């Protein structure tokens, strides 16, 4: 914190922020700021999406009480929530070969986004978006944008077409309450599927998923 204070004193920064923090860490940083006469962080950048709503727990409440807003990354779960990895016949994404997309080109980089349960949840969000005349990308970004605890959303893109698609998503009107209710219903069934609470390897294997998908008479 003293190093951050020095940057302020030198006039090199106007604001600063945190990333990948929990409620305890955020609170301790803010208390240290108050004690040392350093401006508090203005925002916290955590991984958050339809498939990872962990931020809505204690961290959102702590941030709100401390005057810090959310600025999430991963709102599209590494592109998974666009639905492009569900269509096995899809060969390109906005003019770029699908094989060049993150989860195909670098499957071991942040594999949590494409875990079996994450893909199962994504399929339901994709179907919900279609039901309401939205693109899956629009549903995911507009939902993240509308969260009361967020001051903004950090999208990721690698092509001009993806930039344009993200801009159009942010132009949408706030999602209606009825649609948010349907989103919450899917969330209750697939609670934070891209998060591994104890065993990452087990989440990636998801051996229980096959049983949940089998007809009841076979169980």
Helices and strands as residue ranges (DSSP letters): H 2-9, E 17-19, H 23-36, E 43-45, G 54-56, H 58-66, E 69-72, G 80-82, E 92-93, E 96-97, G 98-100, H 102-105, G 111-114, H 116-131, H 136-146, E 150-153, H 160-171, H 177-189, H 200-205, H 208-213, G 216-218
